[in-house]
Amino acid sequence: MPDSRPVAAVNPDITPDLAARALAGSFPGDLGVELVEIGDGRVRGRLAVERRHLHPGGYVHGGVWVAFADTVAAWGTMRHLPAGHDFTTVELKTNVFTAARAGDELEGEGELLHAGRRTPVWEVRIAKGERLAANFVCTQMLFAPRPHSS
C-alpha cells in the first residue's frame, strides 16, 4: 500500500523543460528519455523506441527498460531532494511482461511509494499502448551535503 503521507515538492522548479536541458548529452538523454510531466509524488516519461534500443534479436534490450524507468524515478527524486543533497539508486527490480520493437512508444508513470527521510522508494509502471509492459521498483539513497574541509 503506498505511503499516504502528503508529499511537498522541495524543488518545484524541476520541470520537463529543465529535464530536457539537463538530459542533453547524458546517458539517459542519449537514449532519448523524455520527461513529460512531474508533480508531487508522480512523474511521467516517454521513450520512442528506435533501432539503437534493441538487442540483436530485434527487441528492446533489458538495460534500456531499466535505464528508462530509473531515469523517470530519478526525476521524481530530484523534485523532492533537499538543498545540497544528492542521491543514487541502491536497489532495483524490473519485470518485463511484453516485448517492444522499433516504432513502439513506451510511457513510464512513476509513483512515490515511500517518502523516507533517507530512502525514497519509487514504482514506475511502463506501458506500451494500453498494455502494462514492465514494472520497476527502486530505492534511492539520499546523501546529505558534505561539510567543507579547510
PALUM-187162 format. One record per atom (N, C-alpha, C, O, CB): atom name; x negated, y, z. Coordinates in Angstrom, 2 decimals, decimal comma. Glycine has a CB too. Layout:
<CA <X Y Z>> ...
//
This chain:
<N <-0,85 -1,18 0,00>> <CA <0,00 0,00 0,00>> <C <-0,89 1,24 0,00>> <O <-1,79 1,34 0,84>> <CB <0,97 0,00 1,23>> <N <-0,67 2,19 -0,92>> <CA <-1,50 3,38 -1,00>> <C <-1,45 4,20 0,28>> <O <-0,44 4,23 0,98>> <CB <-1,09 4,22 -2,16>> <N <-2,56 4,87 0,57>> <CA <-2,67 5,78 1,70>> <C <-1,66 6,90 1,49>> <O <-1,72 7,58 0,47>> <CB <-4,12 6,34 1,86>> <N <-0,74 7,12 2,43>> <CA <0,33 8,08 2,23>> <C <0,02 9,47 2,77>> <O <0,86 10,37 2,70>> <CB <1,58 7,58 2,87>> <N <-1,19 9,66 3,31>> <CA <-1,54 11,00 3,80>> <C <-1,60 11,97 2,64>> <O <-2,04 11,61 1,55>> <CB <-2,88 10,98 4,55>> <N <-1,15 13,23 2,85>> <CA <-1,27 14,21 1,77>> <C <-2,75 14,48 1,50>> <O <-3,58 14,50 2,41>> <CB <-0,53 15,52 2,14>> <N <-3,07 14,68 0,24>> <CA <-4,44 14,91 -0,18>> <C <-4,55 16,31 -0,74>> <O <-3,95 16,62 -1,76>> <CB <-4,90 13,86 -1,21>> <N <-5,33 17,16 -0,08>> <CA <-5,53 18,52 -0,57>> <C <-6,71 18,54 -1,52>> <O <-7,73 17,90 -1,27>> <CB <-5,74 19,50 0,60>> <N <-6,56 19,27 -2,59>> <CA <-7,66 19,41 -3,54>> <C <-8,71 20,32 -2,92>> <O <-8,43 21,46 -2,57>> <CB <-7,16 19,98 -4,91>> <N <-9,91 19,81 -2,79>> <CA <-11,01 20,61 -2,27>> <C <-11,57 21,48 -3,40>> <O <-11,98 22,61 -3,16>> <CB <-12,12 19,71 -1,67>> <N <-11,57 20,95 -4,61>> <CA <-12,13 21,65 -5,77>> <C <-11,07 21,78 -6,87>> <O <-11,13 21,07 -7,87>> <CB <-13,37 20,90 -6,32>> <N <-10,10 22,68 -6,70>> <CA <-9,06 22,81 -7,72>> <C <-9,62 23,32 -9,05>> <O <-8,91 23,29 -10,06>> <CB <-7,98 23,75 -7,23>> <N <-10,88 23,77 -9,07>> <CA <-11,50 24,22 -10,32>> <C <-11,94 23,06 -11,20>> <O <-12,34 23,28 -12,34>> <CB <-12,68 25,11 -10,02>> <N <-11,87 21,82 -10,69>> <CA <-12,19 20,65 -11,51>> <C <-11,00 20,43 -12,42>> <O <-9,93 20,00 -11,98>> <CB <-12,50 19,37 -10,62>> <N <-11,20 20,72 -13,70>> <CA <-10,12 20,69 -14,69>> <C <-10,58 19,89 -15,91>> <O <-11,77 19,59 -16,04>> <CB <-9,71 22,13 -15,10>> <N <-9,66 19,55 -16,80>> <CA <-10,07 18,89 -18,04>> <C <-11,07 19,71 -18,86>> <O <-11,98 19,15 -19,47>> <CB <-8,85 18,59 -18,89>> <N <-10,92 21,05 -18,88>> <CA <-11,86 21,88 -19,63>> <C <-13,26 21,80 -19,03>> <O <-14,24 21,68 -19,76>> <CB <-11,38 23,34 -19,64>> <N <-13,36 21,87 -17,71>> <CA <-14,66 21,74 -17,05>> <C <-15,25 20,37 -17,33>> <O <-16,45 20,25 -17,60>> <CB <-14,53 21,98 -15,52>> <N <-14,43 19,33 -17,27>> <CA <-14,91 17,97 -17,53>> <C <-15,46 17,85 -18,95>> <O <-16,50 17,23 -19,15>> <CB <-13,79 16,94 -17,31>> <N <-14,77 18,42 -19,92>> <CA <-15,23 18,34 -21,31>> <C <-16,62 18,96 -21,44>> <O <-17,48 18,41 -22,13>> <CB <-14,24 19,04 -22,26>> <N <-16,84 20,10 -20,80>> <CA <-18,16 20,74 -20,85>> <C <-19,20 19,91 -20,12>> <O <-20,32 19,75 -20,61>> <CB <-18,10 22,16 -20,25>> <N <-18,85 19,38 -18,96>> <CA <-19,81 18,62 -18,14>> <C <-20,15 17,27 -18,78>> <O <-21,29 16,81 -18,66>> <CB <-19,24 18,41 -16,74>> <N <-19,19 16,65 -19,44>> <CA <-19,42 15,33 -20,03>> <C <-20,29 15,39 -21,29>> <O <-20,93 14,40 -21,65>> <CB <-18,10 14,68 -20,36>> <N <-20,33 16,54 -21,94>> <CA <-21,10 16,67 -23,19>> <C <-22,56 16,28 -22,95>> <O <-23,23 16,82 -22,07>> <CB <-21,01 18,12 -23,74>> <N <-23,03 15,32 -23,75>> <CA <-24,43 14,90 -23,65>> <C <-24,72 13,89 -22,56>> <O <-25,86 13,48 -22,40>> <CB <-25,28 16,08 -23,45>> <N <-23,71 13,49 -21,80>> <CA <-23,90 12,50 -20,74>> <C <-23,45 11,12 -21,25>> <O <-22,83 11,02 -22,31>> <CB <-23,11 12,90 -19,45>> <N <-23,75 10,08 -20,49>> <CA <-23,35 8,72 -20,89>> <C <-21,85 8,63 -21,15>> <O <-21,46 8,18 -22,23>> <CB <-23,75 7,73 -19,81>> <N <-20,98 9,03 -20,20>> <CA <-19,54 8,91 -20,49>> <C <-19,10 9,86 -21,61>> <O <-18,17 9,55 -22,35>> <CB <-18,73 9,19 -19,23>> <N <-19,76 11,00 -21,73>> <CA <-19,43 11,91 -22,83>> <C <-19,79 11,30 -24,17>> <O <-19,03 11,41 -25,13>> <CB <-20,15 13,24 -22,65>> <N <-20,95 10,65 -24,23>> <CA <-21,37 9,99 -25,47>> <C <-20,45 8,82 -25,82>> <O <-20,30 8,48 -26,99>> <CB <-22,82 9,50 -25,34>> <N <-19,84 8,21 -24,80>> <CA <-18,87 7,13 -25,06>> <C <-17,54 7,67 -25,60>> <O <-16,75 6,92 -26,18>> <CB <-18,62 6,34 -23,79>> <N <-17,31 8,97 -25,40>> <CA <-16,06 9,56 -25,87>> <C <-14,97 9,62 -24,82>> <O <-13,80 9,81 -25,15>> <CB <-15,56 8,80 -27,04>> <N <-15,34 9,45 -23,54>> <CA <-14,35 9,53 -22,47>> <C <-13,86 10,98 -22,36>> <O <-14,65 11,92 -22,33>> <CB <-14,96 9,05 -21,11>> <N <-12,55 11,13 -22,29>> <CA <-11,92 12,44 -22,21>> <C <-11,03 12,49 -20,98>> <O <-10,20 11,61 -20,77>> <CB <-11,11 12,74 -23,49>> <N <-11,19 13,52 -20,16>> <CA <-10,30 13,75 -19,03>> <C <-9,10 14,53 -19,55>> <O <-9,25 15,60 -20,13>> <CB <-11,03 14,53 -17,86>> <N <-7,90 13,97 -19,34>> <CA <-6,67 14,55 -19,88>> <C <-5,95 15,41 -18,85>> <O <-5,47 16,50 -19,17>> <CB <-5,75 13,44 -20,38>> <N <-5,89 14,92 -17,61>> <CA <-5,11 15,61 -16,58>> <C <-5,69 15,26 -15,22>> <O <-6,13 14,13 -15,00>> <CB <-3,59 15,22 -16,65>> <N <-5,70 16,23 -14,32>> <CA <-6,18 15,97 -12,97>> <C <-5,34 16,74 -11,97>> <O <-5,00 17,90 -12,19>> <CB <-7,67 16,34 -12,82>> <N <-5,01 16,08 -10,89>> <CA <-4,24 16,69 -9,82>> <C <-4,70 16,10 -8,50>> <O <-5,69 15,37 -8,45>> <CB <-2,71 16,49 -10,02>> <N <-3,99 16,40 -7,47>> <CA <-4,35 15,91 -6,14>> <C <-3,99 14,43 -6,02>> <O <-2,82 14,06 -5,98>> <CB <-3,63 16,73 -5,04>> <N <-5,02 13,59 -5,98>> <CA <-4,81 12,16 -5,81>> <C <-4,50 11,41 -7,09>> <O <-4,27 10,20 -7,04>> <CB <-3,73 11,94 -4,86>> <N <-4,49 12,09 -8,24>> <CA <-4,20 11,45 -9,53>> <C <-5,10 12,06 -10,60>> <O <-5,44 13,25 -10,57>> <CB <-2,69 11,61 -9,91>> <N <-5,47 11,21 -11,55>> <CA <-6,29 11,68 -12,67>> <C <-5,99 10,78 -13,87>> <O <-5,76 9,58 -13,72>> <CB <-7,82 11,66 -12,31>> <N <-6,00 11,37 -15,08>> <CA <-5,76 10,60 -16,30>> <C <-6,85 10,87 -17,31>> <O <-7,29 12,01 -17,48>> <CB <-4,37 10,94 -16,90>> <N <-7,29 9,81 -17,98>> <CA <-8,29 9,94 -19,02>> <C <-7,90 9,14 -20,24>> <O <-6,98 8,33 -20,20>> <CB <-9,65 9,50 -18,51>> <N <-8,64 9,38 -21,34>> <CA <-8,34 8,71 -22,60>> <C <-9,65 8,32 -23,28>> <O <-10,67 8,99 -23,13>> <CB <-7,49 9,64 -23,53>> <N <-9,59 7,22 -24,01>> <CA <-10,73 6,77 -24,81>> <C <-10,20 6,23 -26,13>> <O <-9,46 5,24 -26,15>> <CB <-11,56 5,68 -24,06>> <N <-10,57 6,86 -27,23>> <CA <-10,23 6,38 -28,57>> <C <-11,29 5,35 -28,95>> <O <-12,47 5,70 -29,09>> <CB <-10,15 7,56 -29,63>> <N <-10,90 4,11 -29,12>> <CA <-11,84 3,02 -29,36>> <C <-12,39 3,10 -30,78>> <O <-11,64 3,19 -31,76>> <CB <-11,16 1,66 -29,12>> <N <-13,71 3,08 -30,86>> <CA <-14,44 3,11 -32,14>> <C <-15,35 1,89 -32,19>> <O <-15,50 1,16 -31,21>> <CB <-15,26 4,43 -32,30>> <N <-15,95 1,68 -33,35>> <CA <-16,84 0,53 -33,53>> <C <-17,94 0,49 -32,48>> <O <-18,33 -0,59 -32,03>> <CB <-17,46 0,57 -34,91>> <N <-18,45 1,63 -32,08>> <CA <-19,55 1,69 -31,10>> <C <-19,16 1,11 -29,73>> <O <-20,04 0,79 -28,93>> <CB <-20,01 3,13 -30,91>> <N <-17,88 0,96 -29,46>> <CA <-17,41 0,42 -28,19>> <C <-17,28 -1,10 -28,19>> <O <-16,96 -1,69 -27,16>> <CB <-16,08 1,04 -27,85>> <N <-17,52 -1,73 -29,33>> <CA <-17,24 -3,15 -29,50>> <C <-18,47 -4,02 -29,30>> <O <-19,60 -3,60 -29,57>> <CB <-16,66 -3,40 -30,86>> <N <-18,23 -5,24 -28,82>> <CA <-19,30 -6,24 -28,83>> <C <-19,31 -6,87 -30,23>> <O <-18,41 -6,60 -31,02>> <CB <-19,09 -7,33 -27,69>> <N <-20,31 -7,70 -30,55>> <CA <-20,41 -8,24 -31,90>> <C <-19,18 -9,03 -32,37>> <O <-18,98 -9,18 -33,58>> <CB <-21,60 -9,13 -31,98>> <N <-18,36 -9,52 -31,46>> <CA <-17,15 -10,23 -31,84>> <C <-16,01 -9,32 -32,25>> <O <-14,98 -9,80 -32,72>> <CB <-16,69 -11,08 -30,71>> <N <-16,18 -8,01 -32,10>> <CA <-15,18 -7,06 -32,57>> <C <-14,20 -6,54 -31,53>> <O <-13,24 -5,86 -31,88>> <CB <-14,42 -7,67 -33,63>> <N <-14,43 -6,85 -30,25>> <CA <-13,55 -6,37 -29,19>> <C <-14,31 -5,44 -28,25>> <O <-15,54 -5,46 -28,20>> <CB <-12,95 -7,56 -28,39>> <N <-13,57 -4,61 -27,50>> <CA <-14,21 -3,67 -26,57>> <C <-15,10 -4,43 -25,58>> <O <-14,67 -5,40 -24,96>> <CB <-13,13 -2,84 -25,80>> <N <-16,32 -3,97 -25,45>> <CA <-17,32 -4,55 -24,55>> <C <-16,89 -4,32 -23,11>> <O <-16,31 -3,28 -22,78>> <CB <-18,73 -3,94 -24,82>> <N <-17,17 -5,29 -22,24>> <CA <-16,81 -5,17 -20,82>> <C <-17,38 -3,94 -20,15>> <O <-16,72 -3,33 -19,30>> <CB <-17,27 -6,39 -20,08>> <N <-18,58 -3,56 -20,53>> <CA <-19,19 -2,37 -19,94>> <C <-18,45 -1,09 -20,29>> <O <-18,48 -0,13 -19,52>> <CB <-20,62 -2,25 -20,39>> <N <-17,81 -1,07 -21,44>> <CA <-17,04 0,11 -21,84>> <C <-15,79 0,24 -20,97>> <O <-15,45 1,34 -20,53>> <CB <-16,64 0,01 -23,34>> <N <-15,10 -0,89 -20,71>> <CA <-13,94 -0,84 -19,82>> <C <-14,34 -0,25 -18,46>> <O <-13,66 0,63 -17,93>> <CB <-13,34 -2,26 -19,62>> <N <-15,46 -0,74 -17,92>> <CA <-15,91 -0,30 -16,60>> <C <-16,33 1,17 -16,64>> <O <-15,96 1,95 -15,77>> <CB <-17,09 -1,18 -16,11>> <N <-17,12 1,55 -17,65>> <CA <-17,58 2,94 -17,74>> <C <-16,42 3,91 -17,87>> <O <-16,42 4,98 -17,25>> <CB <-18,54 3,10 -18,93>> <N <-15,43 3,55 -18,67>> <CA <-14,26 4,40 -18,83>> <C <-13,53 4,57 -17,50>> <O <-13,28 5,70 -17,06>> <CB <-13,31 3,81 -19,89>> <N <-13,19 3,47 -16,86>> <CA <-12,44 3,53 -15,59>> <C <-13,24 4,23 -14,50>> <O <-12,69 5,03 -13,74>> <CB <-12,06 2,12 -15,14>> <N <-14,54 3,94 -14,41>> <CA <-15,37 4,55 -13,37>> <C <-15,47 6,05 -13,58>> <O <-15,54 6,80 -12,61>> <CB <-16,77 3,92 -13,37>> <N <-15,47 6,50 -14,82>> <CA <-15,52 7,93 -15,11>> <C <-14,22 8,61 -14,69>> <O <-14,24 9,71 -14,13>> <CB <-15,78 8,17 -16,60>> <N <-13,10 7,97 -14,96>> <CA <-11,81 8,53 -14,53>> <C <-11,79 8,66 -13,01>> <O <-11,42 9,70 -12,48>> <CB <-10,63 7,62 -15,01>> <N <-12,20 7,60 -12,31>> <CA <-12,24 7,65 -10,83>> <C <-13,21 8,72 -10,34>> <O <-12,93 9,41 -9,37>> <CB <-12,64 6,28 -10,26>> <N <-14,34 8,85 -11,01>> <CA <-15,35 9,83 -10,59>> <C <-14,80 11,25 -10,65>> <O <-15,07 12,05 -9,76>> <CB <-16,60 9,72 -11,47>> <N <-14,05 11,57 -11,70>> <CA <-13,49 12,91 -11,78>> <C <-12,47 13,15 -10,67>> <O <-12,37 14,26 -10,15>> <CB <-12,84 13,14 -13,15>> <N <-11,72 12,13 -10,31>> <CA <-10,82 12,27 -9,17>> <C <-11,60 12,53 -7,89>> <O <-11,20 13,36 -7,07>> <CB <-9,96 11,03 -9,01>> <N <-12,71 11,81 -7,71>> <CA <-13,55 12,03 -6,52>> <C <-14,11 13,44 -6,53>> <O <-14,13 14,10 -5,49>> <CB <-14,70 11,00 -6,46>> <N <-14,57 13,91 -7,68>> <CA <-15,13 15,26 -7,75>> <C <-14,11 16,32 -7,35>> <O <-14,46 17,33 -6,74>> <CB <-15,65 15,54 -9,16>> <N <-12,87 16,09 -7,69>> <CA <-11,80 17,04 -7,34>> <C <-11,69 17,21 -5,82>> <O <-11,29 18,27 -5,33>> <CB <-10,45 16,57 -7,93>> <N <-12,03 16,16 -5,07>> <CA <-11,88 16,17 -3,62>> <C <-13,21 16,24 -2,87>> <O <-13,24 16,07 -1,65>> <CB <-11,13 14,94 -3,18>> <N <-14,29 16,50 -3,58>> <CA <-15,62 16,47 -2,99>> <C <-15,89 17,75 -2,19>> <O <-15,79 18,85 -2,73>> <CB <-16,69 16,29 -4,07>> <N <-16,22 17,62 -0,89>> <CA <-16,56 18,81 -0,11>> <C <-17,80 19,51 -0,67>> <O <-18,66 18,87 -1,27>> <CB <-16,77 18,44 1,36>> <N <-17,89 20,80 -0,47>> <CA <-19,00 21,62 -0,98>> <C <-20,35 21,01 -0,57>> <O <-20,55 20,64 0,58>> <CB <-18,90 23,06 -0,46>> <N <-21,25 20,93 -1,53>> <CA <-22,60 20,45 -1,28>> <C <-22,74 18,94 -1,23>> <O <-23,87 18,44 -1,23>> <CB <-23,08 21,00 -0,02>> <N <-21,65 18,21 -1,20>> <CA <-21,69 16,74 -1,14>> <C <-21,89 16,15 -2,53>> <O <-21,65 16,81 -3,55>> <CB <-20,40 16,19 -0,51>> <N <-22,33 14,92 -2,57>> <CA <-22,44 14,16 -3,80>> <C <-21,86 12,78 -3,53>> <O <-21,42 12,51 -2,41>> <CB <-23,93 14,08 -4,29>> <N <-21,84 11,91 -4,53>> <CA <-21,24 10,59 -4,35>> <C <-21,80 9,62 -5,37>> <O <-22,44 10,02 -6,35>> <CB <-19,71 10,66 -4,46>> <N <-21,54 8,35 -5,13>> <CA <-21,83 7,31 -6,10>> <C <-20,85 6,17 -5,89>> <O <-20,29 6,01 -4,81>> <CB <-23,31 6,82 -5,97>> <N <-20,67 5,38 -6,92>> <CA <-19,85 4,18 -6,81>> <C <-20,66 3,11 -6,09>> <O <-21,80 2,84 -6,47>> <CB <-19,37 3,68 -8,21>> <N <-20,08 2,50 -5,05>> <CA <-20,80 1,46 -4,30>> <C <-20,18 0,08 -4,47>> <O <-20,83 -0,92 -4,17>> <CB <-20,83 1,82 -2,84>> <N <-18,95 0,02 -4,94>> <CA <-18,32 -1,27 -5,19>> <C <-17,27 -1,08 -6,27>> <O <-16,58 -0,06 -6,31>> <CB <-17,70 -1,88 -3,89>> <N <-17,15 -2,08 -7,16>> <CA <-16,12 -2,01 -8,18>> <C <-15,69 -3,39 -8,61>> <O <-16,44 -4,36 -8,50>> <CB <-16,61 -1,21 -9,38>> <N <-14,47 -3,45 -9,10>> <CA <-13,89 -4,71 -9,58>> <C <-13,00 -4,36 -10,76>> <O <-12,18 -3,44 -10,68>> <CB <-13,08 -5,46 -8,45>> <N <-13,16 -5,09 -11,85>> <CA <-12,35 -4,85 -13,05>> <C <-11,78 -6,16 -13,55>> <O <-12,48 -7,17 -13,64>> <CB <-13,19 -4,17 -14,15>> <N <-10,50 -6,15 -13,87>> <CA <-9,85 -7,26 -14,56>> <C <-9,33 -6,73 -15,88>> <O <-8,63 -5,72 -15,91>> <CB <-8,68 -7,87 -13,70>> <N <-9,69 -7,40 -16,98>> <CA <-9,21 -7,03 -18,31>> <C <-8,18 -8,08 -18,71>> <O <-8,45 -9,28 -18,66>> <CB <-10,39 -6,95 -19,35>> <N <-6,99 -7,62 -19,11>> <CA <-5,88 -8,51 -19,40>> <C <-5,61 -8,70 -20,88>> <O <-4,93 -9,66 -21,27>> <CB <-4,66 -8,00 -18,75>> <N <-6,11 -7,81 -21,71>> <CA <-5,91 -7,91 -23,16>> <C <-7,10 -7,31 -23,87>> <O <-7,81 -6,48 -23,30>> <CB <-4,59 -7,21 -23,59>> <N <-7,31 -7,70 -25,09>> <CA <-8,42 -7,18 -25,87>> <C <-8,03 -5,85 -26,52>> <O <-6,86 -5,55 -26,72>> <CB <-8,85 -8,20 -26,94>> <N <-9,05 -5,07 -26,83>> <CA <-8,85 -3,83 -27,58>> <C <-9,86 -3,80 -28,72>> <O <-10,97 -4,33 -28,60>> <CB <-8,99 -2,55 -26,66>> <N <-9,47 -3,17 -29,81>> <CA <-10,30 -3,10 -31,02>> <C <-10,41 -1,65 -31,49>> <O <-9,72 -0,76 -30,99>> <CB <-9,72 -3,99 -32,15>> <N <-11,28 -1,43 -32,45>> <CA <-11,42 -0,11 -33,05>> <C <-10,05 0,36 -33,54>> <O <-9,29 -0,40 -34,13>> <CB <-12,45 -0,12 -34,22>> <N <-9,75 1,62 -33,29>> <CA <-8,47 2,20 -33,67>> <C <-7,47 2,23 -32,53>> <O <-6,50 2,99 -32,58>> <CB <-7,88 1,43 -34,81>> <N <-7,70 1,42 -31,48>> <CA <-6,81 1,46 -30,32>> <C <-7,13 2,69 -29,47>> <O <-8,23 3,23 -29,51>> <CB <-6,96 0,16 -29,47>> <N <-6,15 3,12 -28,70>> <CA <-6,36 4,20 -27,74>> <C <-6,09 3,65 -26,35>> <O <-5,03 3,07 -26,09>> <CB <-5,46 5,44 -28,05>> <N <-7,04 3,85 -25,46>> <CA <-6,89 3,41 -24,08>> <C <-6,61 4,64 -23,22>> <O <-7,24 5,68 -23,38>> <CB <-8,16 2,66 -23,58>> <N <-5,66 4,49 -22,32>> <CA <-5,33 5,56 -21,39>> <C <-5,49 5,04 -19,98>> <O <-4,91 4,01 -19,62>> <CB <-3,89 6,10 -21,63>> <N <-6,28 5,74 -19,18>> <CA <-6,50 5,34 -17,80>> <C <-5,83 6,31 -16,85>> <O <-5,98 7,52 -16,97>> <CB <-7,99 5,25 -17,50>> <N <-5,10 5,76 -15,90>> <CA <-4,49 6,60 -14,87>> <C <-5,03 6,17 -13,53>> <O <-4,84 5,04 -13,09>> <CB <-2,93 6,51 -14,89>> <N <-5,71 7,10 -12,87>> <CA <-6,32 6,83 -11,58>> <C <-5,47 7,35 -10,44>> <O <-4,85 8,41 -10,53>> <CB <-7,69 7,44 -11,51>> <N <-5,45 6,56 -9,37>> <CA <-4,73 6,95 -8,16>> <C <-5,63 6,75 -6,96>> <O <-6,27 5,71 -6,82>> <CB <-3,41 6,12 -8,00>> <N <-5,69 7,76 -6,11>> <CA <-6,47 7,67 -4,88>> <C <-5,71 6,77 -3,90>> <O <-4,64 7,13 -3,42>> <CB <-6,72 9,09 -4,27>> <N <-6,28 5,59 -3,61>> <CA <-5,63 4,65 -2,71>> <C <-5,97 4,93 -1,26>> <O <-5,16 4,69 -0,36>> <CB <-6,02 3,24 -3,06>> <N <-7,18 5,44 -1,03>> <CA <-7,64 5,69 0,34>> <C <-8,54 6,92 0,32>> <O <-9,56 6,94 -0,36>> <CB <-8,40 4,45 0,93>> <N <-8,17 7,93 1,08>> <CA <-8,94 9,16 1,15>> <C <-9,83 9,13 2,39>> <O <-9,68 9,94 3,30>> <CB <-8,02 10,40 1,18>> <N <-10,75 8,18 2,41>> <CA <-11,66 8,07 3,55>> <C <-12,60 9,26 3,65>> <O <-12,91 9,92 2,66>> <CB <-12,46 6,79 3,45>> <N <-13,04 9,52 4,86>> <CA <-13,94 10,65 5,08>> <C <-15,25 10,47 4,32>> <O <-15,82 11,44 3,82>> <CB <-14,23 10,81 6,57>> <N <-15,72 9,22 4,23>> <CA <-16,96 8,93 3,51>> <C <-16,78 7,95 2,36>> <O <-17,69 7,78 1,54>> <CB <-17,98 8,39 4,45>> <N <-15,63 7,29 2,28>> <CA <-15,44 6,27 1,25>> <C <-14,05 6,34 0,62>> <O <-13,15 5,62 1,05>> <CB <-15,67 4,88 1,84>> <N <-13,87 7,20 -0,38>> <CA <-12,60 7,17 -1,10>> <C <-12,52 5,92 -1,97>> <O <-13,52 5,44 -2,49>> <CB <-12,44 8,43 -1,97>> <N <-11,31 5,40 -2,12>> <CA <-11,06 4,21 -2,95>> <C <-10,06 4,60 -4,02>> <O <-9,00 5,16 -3,74>> <CB <-10,54 2,99 -2,09>> <N <-10,41 4,28 -5,28>> <CA <-9,57 4,61 -6,43>> <C <-9,15 3,35 -7,16>> <O <-9,90 2,38 -7,25>> <CB <-10,31 5,54 -7,38>> <N <-7,94 3,38 -7,69>> <CA <-7,48 2,37 -8,63>> <C <-7,23 3,07 -9,96>> <O <-6,61 4,13 -10,01>> <CB <-6,17 1,64 -8,10>> <N <-7,72 2,48 -11,03>> <CA <-7,48 3,00 -12,37>> <C <-6,81 1,89 -13,18>> <O <-7,37 0,81 -13,36>> <CB <-8,80 3,49 -13,06>> <N <-5,62 2,18 -13,65>> <CA <-4,86 1,25 -14,50>> <C <-5,02 1,73 -15,93>> <O <-4,66 2,86 -16,27>> <CB <-3,33 1,16 -14,08>> <N <-5,56 0,86 -16,78>> <CA <-5,80 1,21 -18,18>> <C <-4,72 0,57 -19,04>> <O <-4,50 -0,64 -18,99>> <CB <-7,23 0,75 -18,63>> <N <-4,07 1,41 -19,83>> <CA <-3,01 0,94 -20,73>> <C <-3,48 1,03 -22,17>> <O <-4,24 1,92 -22,55>> <CB <-1,72 1,76 -20,52>> <N <-2,99 0,09 -22,96>> <CA <-3,11 0,12 -24,42>> <C <-1,68 0,14 -24,92>> <O <-1,02 -0,90 -24,96>> <CB <-3,95 -1,11 -25,01>> <N <-1,22 1,31 -25,30>> <CA <0,20 1,47 -25,62>> <C <1,01 1,30 -24,34>> <O <0,70 1,91 -23,32>> <CB <0,64 0,44 -26,70>> <N <2,02 0,47 -24,41>> <CA <2,88 0,24 -23,24>> <C <2,37 -0,89 -22,35>> <O <2,94 -1,16 -21,30>> <CB <4,29 -0,08 -23,69>> <N <1,30 -1,55 -22,77>> <CA <0,81 -2,74 -22,06>> <C <-0,33 -2,41 -21,10>> <O <-1,24 -1,65 -21,44>> <CB <0,35 -3,79 -23,07>> <N <-0,27 -2,99 -19,91>> <CA <-1,39 -2,88 -18,97>> <C <-2,54 -3,71 -19,53>> <O <-2,42 -4,93 -19,69>> <CB <-0,98 -3,37 -17,52>> <N <-3,64 -3,05 -19,84>> <CA <-4,78 -3,71 -20,47>> <C <-5,86 -4,09 -19,46>> <O <-6,56 -5,09 -19,65>> <CB <-5,36 -2,81 -21,54>> <N <-6,01 -3,30 -18,41>> <CA <-7,05 -3,58 -17,41>> <C <-6,70 -2,88 -16,10>> <O <-5,98 -1,89 -16,08>> <CB <-8,44 -3,14 -17,91>> <N <-7,24 -3,43 -15,03>> <CA <-7,09 -2,83 -13,71>> <C <-8,47 -2,74 -13,07>> <O <-9,23 -3,71 -13,08>> <CB <-6,09 -3,65 -12,81>> <N <-8,78 -1,60 -12,51>> <CA <-10,09 -1,30 -11,96>> <C <-9,89 -0,71 -10,57>> <O <-9,03 0,15 -10,38>> <CB <-10,90 -0,32 -12,87>> <N <-10,68 -1,17 -9,61>> <CA <-10,66 -0,59 -8,26>> <C <-12,11 -0,33 -7,87>> <O <-12,98 -1,19 -8,05>> <CB <-9,94 -1,53 -7,22>> <N <-12,37 0,85 -7,33>> <CA <-13,74 1,15 -6,90>> <C <-13,73 1,91 -5,58>> <O <-12,78 2,60 -5,23>> <CB <-14,48 1,96 -7,96>> <N <-14,83 1,76 -4,88>> <CA <-15,10 2,53 -3,67>> <C <-16,25 3,46 -3,97>> <O <-17,29 3,05 -4,50>> <CB <-15,42 1,60 -2,45>> <N <-16,07 4,72 -3,64>> <CA <-17,13 5,71 -3,79>> <C <-17,69 6,00 -2,39>> <O <-16,96 5,95 -1,40>> <CB <-16,59 7,04 -4,48>> <N <-18,97 6,28 -2,32>> <CA <-19,58 6,70 -1,06>> <C <-20,00 8,15 -1,19>> <O <-20,72 8,53 -2,12>> <CB <-20,79 5,78 -0,68>> <N <-19,54 8,97 -0,25>> <CA <-19,89 10,39 -0,24>> <C <-21,18 10,60 0,54>> <O <-21,42 9,96 1,56>> <CB <-18,75 11,24 0,35>> <N <-22,00 11,52 0,05>> <CA <-23,25 11,88 0,71>> <C <-23,19 13,33 1,13>> <O <-22,91 14,21 0,32>> <CB <-24,46 11,63 -0,21>> <N <-23,45 13,58 2,41>> <CA <-23,48 14,95 2,94>> <C <-24,71 15,67 2,41>> <O <-25,70 15,03 2,04>> <CB <-23,46 14,95 4,49>> <N <-24,66 17,00 2,37>> <CA <-25,85 17,75 1,93>> <C <-27,05 17,43 2,82>> <O <-26,91 17,24 4,03>> <CB <-25,57 19,26 1,94>> <N <-28,20 17,36 2,21>> <CA <-29,43 17,14 2,95>> <C <-29,93 18,46 3,52>> <O <-29,88 19,48 2,84>> <CB <-30,51 16,49 2,07>> <N <-30,40 18,43 4,76>> <CA <-30,97 19,67 5,30>> <C <-32,25 20,02 4,52>> <O <-33,01 19,14 4,12>> <CB <-31,27 19,53 6,83>> <N <-32,47 21,30 4,33>> <CA <-33,69 21,75 3,64>> <C <-34,86 21,63 4,58>> <O <-34,80 22,09 5,72>> <CB <-33,54 23,20 3,12>> <N <-35,94 21,02 4,09>> <CA <-37,15 20,94 4,92>> <C <-38,07 22,09 4,54>> <O <-38,08 22,56 3,40>> <CB <-37,88 19,57 4,75>> <N <-38,85 22,53 5,52>> <CA <-39,73 23,68 5,24>> <C <-41,09 23,27 4,81>> <O <-41,94 24,12 4,54>> <CB <-39,85 24,55 6,43>> 
//
